[in-house]
Amino acid sequence: MSSDWTATGSMVRTPPGMTDDLAPASATRMAKHSLVIAGHRTSISLEDAFWIGLKRIADGQNRAIASLVAEIDATRGEANLSSAIRVFVLERQGAGH
């Protein structure tokens, strides 16, 4: 399933059918989303649970998901972007952010 996330200012439109109340089976479903990072359109595949976590972090910082992903991308080193996002979300959730 592919859908676009549109970032406008600090607001992010959640893809249709995606809520914060995911059932365990849907939390592990892979979803591909397109974002514009540093002027380039890219697609990222993550489990729904990680998209939800990333959205919560972005909302908590009052910023767009695309902005947060751009920051992760700039600091990820050799890591795959999807893997770097997963680690970022896990670290923030574990730290109580």
C-alpha positions in Angstrom: 0.0 0.0 0.0 1.4 3.4 -0.9 0.2 6.8 0.1 1.7 10.3 0.3 2.1 12.2 3.5 1.7 15.9 2.9 3.5 18.1 5.3 2.2 21.7 5.6 3.9 23.8 8.2 3.7 21.8 11.4 0.6 19.8 10.3 0.8 16.3 8.8 -2.1 14.5 7.1 -2.3 11.0 8.4 -2.8 8.5 5.5 -6.3 7.1 5.2 -7.1 4.2 7.5 -4.1 4.9 9.8 -4.8 5.8 13.4 -2.9 5.8 16.7 -5.0 2.8 17.8 -3.5 0.1 15.7 -4.3 -3.5 16.3 -1.2 -5.7 16.7 -1.6 -7.3 13.2 -1.8 -3.9 11.5 1.2 -2.5 13.5 3.5 -5.0 11.7 2.1 -4.3 8.2 4.6 -2.6 5.9 3.6 0.7 4.4 5.4 2.7 1.8 5.1 6.5 2.0 6.6 9.2 -0.2 8.3 12.3 1.3 10.3 15.2 -0.1 13.7 15.4 1.7 16.2 18.0 0.8 14.3 18.7 -2.4 14.2 15.1 -3.5 11.2 12.8 -3.5 11.9 9.5 -1.8 9.8 6.5 -0.8 10.3 4.9 2.6 8.9 1.5 3.7 8.2 1.1 7.4 5.8 -0.9 9.6 2.8 1.1 10.6 3.9 1.1 14.2 7.0 3.1 13.3 5.0 5.6 11.2 2.8 6.1 14.2 5.8 6.6 16.5 7.5 9.0 14.0 4.3 11.0 13.7 3.9 11.2 17.5 7.5 12.4 17.8 7.0 15.0 15.1 3.8 16.2 16.6 5.5 16.5 20.0 8.1 18.7 18.5 5.5 20.7 16.5 7.2 19.9 13.2 6.5 18.1 10.0 7.4 14.4 9.5 9.4 15.4 6.4 11.5 17.8 8.5 12.2 15.1 11.1 13.1 12.5 8.5 15.5 15.0 6.8 17.2 15.4 10.2 17.5 11.7 10.6 18.8 11.4 7.0 21.5 14.0 7.6 22.8 12.2 10.7 22.4 8.5 9.7 25.9 7.9 8.4 26.1 4.6 6.5 22.8 3.2 7.9 19.8 2.5 5.6 17.3 5.3 6.0 14.4 3.0 7.0 16.7 1.4 9.6 17.8 4.8 10.9 14.2 5.9 11.4 13.3 2.7 13.3 16.3 3.2 15.6 15.4 6.9 16.1 11.8 6.0 17.0 12.9 3.2 19.4 15.4 5.5 21.1 12.9 8.3 21.5 10.2 6.0 22.8 12.6 4.3 25.2 13.8 7.7 26.5 10.2 8.8 27.2 10.2 11.6 24.6 
